[in-house]
Every structure is written in structure tokens, then in C-alpha cells.
Amino acid sequence: MMIVLDPNVIVSGILRPFSKSSLILTLVTDGTIQLAYDLRLPSEYRDVLNRPKFGFASGNVEASLSQLEQEGFLVSVKPLGIRLPDPNDEPFLEVAIAASVEAIVTGNKRHFRKKEYQGVRVLSPTEFLEAVRGKI
């Protein structure tokens, strides 16, 4: 099973170790779920995780991103021409569609106008875990 993770899920999973987001990160790092990405997404993850307000050590950020990339699936994408309320979310949608992932998992569903794009569902961490219960 493959997904795209919004950076807010990664941040939440690190800051709240017993949360649904943390469980999803565990499933990614143990190989149960594969993370799809292109060359832009790790850069976005890095930018968000290195924000001073989170206080994450740079070495830990790099080690975590390296593991996510090693366990993940690199895809090539084409611009879709779909505009989202937050243009920074458009690469995540492009990757999700190019890789035909199960879902984009995000804490900001309002940034996506529809519940589904070309077969890719937009789910909160709770909705995602409920949807895959029994499949993983």
C-alpha cells in the first residue's frame, strides 16, 4: 500500500508520539506502508521540519528524511493543471496521482476542494487508519 503524506502529518506524528499520525509514521518506517514522493517533497518536508518553532535537531531531521526516502517510492510527475487553495499542496496531489496511491493523508483536508482526485482519496489520519483497518 502506498500513500502521500502531508508534512503536517509528519510533524504531528513526531510531536505527539501516541497519536494517529505517529502510528502512520511507524507504519511507513517499518515498511508496512510505502511513501510516494518526487524530488520536491523531501525538500518541502525538510523546510517544514527545520522551522525553529518545532525545535527538531537538524541531524534527526536528515536521518528521518533519509529513512523515508529509502523506504519510499520515487515517481516522476507531470503538472496536472489542478489549482488548490494552497499552491504548496499541488506537488503532493501530483505525486499521489502519478503513483496511483491509496490516499493523500493530511491534517488540512480543507486545502483540497474534493474528497477524491482521479481515484486518490484525501483522508485525515483517523480516516486513513479506519479505511485500512484489516488491510495491513
C-alpha positions as CSV (number, residue, x, y, z in Angstrom):
1,M,0.0,0.0,0.0
2,M,1.3,3.4,-1.0
3,I,0.4,6.9,0.3
4,V,1.5,10.5,0.1
5,L,1.9,12.3,3.5
6,D,1.3,15.9,4.0
7,P,4.1,17.5,6.1
8,N,1.6,18.3,8.9
9,V,1.1,14.6,9.5
10,I,4.8,14.1,9.9
11,V,5.2,17.0,12.3
12,S,2.1,15.8,14.3
13,G,3.5,12.3,14.4
14,I,6.8,13.4,15.8
15,L,5.4,15.9,18.3
16,R,2.6,13.5,19.6
17,P,4.2,10.0,19.8
18,F,0.9,8.2,20.7
19,S,-1.2,9.9,18.0
20,K,-2.8,8.5,14.8
21,S,-0.1,10.4,12.9
22,S,2.6,8.7,14.9
23,L,1.1,5.3,14.1
24,I,1.1,6.2,10.4
25,L,4.8,7.2,10.6
26,T,5.6,3.9,12.3
27,L,3.8,2.0,9.5
28,V,5.9,3.9,6.9
29,T,9.2,3.4,8.7
30,D,8.6,-0.3,9.3
31,G,7.7,-0.8,5.6
32,T,4.0,-1.7,6.1
33,I,3.1,1.4,4.1
34,Q,5.2,2.9,1.3
35,L,5.5,6.6,0.9
36,A,5.4,8.0,-2.6
37,Y,7.4,11.2,-3.4
38,D,9.1,13.1,-6.1
39,L,12.2,15.3,-5.9
40,R,10.2,18.3,-4.5
41,L,8.5,16.6,-1.5
42,P,11.6,15.8,0.6
43,S,12.6,19.5,0.2
44,E,9.2,20.6,1.5
45,Y,9.4,18.1,4.4
46,R,12.9,19.4,5.2
47,D,11.7,23.1,5.1
48,V,8.8,22.4,7.4
49,L,10.7,20.2,9.9
50,N,13.5,22.7,10.2
51,R,11.3,25.5,11.3
52,P,12.6,26.9,14.5
53,K,9.2,26.7,16.2
54,F,9.4,22.9,16.2
55,G,12.9,22.7,17.7
56,F,13.9,19.5,15.8
57,A,17.6,18.8,15.6
58,S,18.8,19.1,12.1
59,G,20.6,15.8,12.2
60,N,17.5,14.0,13.3
61,V,15.5,15.6,10.5
62,E,18.1,14.5,7.9
63,A,18.2,10.9,9.3
64,S,14.4,10.7,9.3
65,L,14.1,12.0,5.8
66,S,16.8,9.7,4.6
67,Q,14.9,6.7,6.0
68,L,11.6,7.9,4.5
69,E,13.3,8.2,1.1
70,Q,15.0,4.8,1.3
71,E,11.7,3.1,2.2
72,G,9.7,5.2,-0.2
73,F,8.9,5.2,-3.9
74,L,10.3,7.9,-6.2
75,V,8.0,9.0,-9.0
76,S,8.1,11.3,-12.0
77,V,5.2,13.6,-12.3
78,K,3.5,15.9,-14.8
79,P,1.8,19.2,-13.9
80,L,-1.9,18.5,-13.6
81,G,-3.2,22.0,-14.0
82,I,-5.3,21.5,-10.9
83,R,-5.3,24.5,-8.6
84,L,-5.7,24.1,-4.9
85,P,-6.4,26.7,-2.3
86,D,-2.8,26.3,-1.1
87,P,-0.5,26.0,-4.1
88,N,2.1,24.3,-1.9
89,D,-0.2,21.3,-1.8
90,E,-0.3,20.9,-5.6
91,P,3.0,18.8,-5.7
92,F,1.5,16.4,-3.2
93,L,-1.5,15.9,-5.4
94,E,0.6,15.5,-8.5
95,V,2.7,12.8,-6.8
96,A,-0.4,11.0,-5.5
97,I,-2.0,10.8,-8.9
98,A,1.2,9.8,-10.7
99,A,1.8,7.0,-8.2
100,S,-1.9,6.0,-8.0
101,V,-1.6,5.9,-4.2
102,E,-4.3,4.8,-1.8
103,A,-4.6,8.3,-0.3
104,I,-3.1,11.6,0.5
105,V,-3.1,11.7,4.3
106,T,-3.4,15.3,5.6
107,G,-4.5,17.2,8.6
108,N,-5.6,20.0,6.3
109,K,-8.4,18.4,4.2
110,R,-9.8,21.9,3.6
111,H,-6.8,22.6,1.3
112,F,-8.2,20.1,-1.1
113,R,-11.6,21.0,-2.7
114,K,-12.7,17.4,-3.4
115,K,-12.6,14.2,-1.4
116,E,-11.1,12.3,-4.3
117,Y,-8.9,13.2,-7.3
118,Q,-8.6,10.7,-10.1
119,G,-9.1,7.8,-7.7
120,V,-6.9,9.2,-5.0
121,R,-8.8,9.9,-1.7
122,V,-7.9,12.8,0.6
123,L,-8.1,11.5,4.2
124,S,-7.3,12.6,7.7
125,P,-5.0,10.3,9.7
126,T,-8.0,8.9,11.5
127,E,-10.0,8.3,8.3
128,F,-7.0,6.6,6.7
129,L,-6.4,4.3,9.6
130,E,-10.1,3.4,9.7
131,A,-10.1,2.8,5.9
132,V,-7.1,0.4,6.1
133,R,-8.1,-1.4,9.2
134,G,-7.8,-5.1,8.4
135,K,-5.8,-4.5,5.2
136,I,-2.5,-4.0,6.9
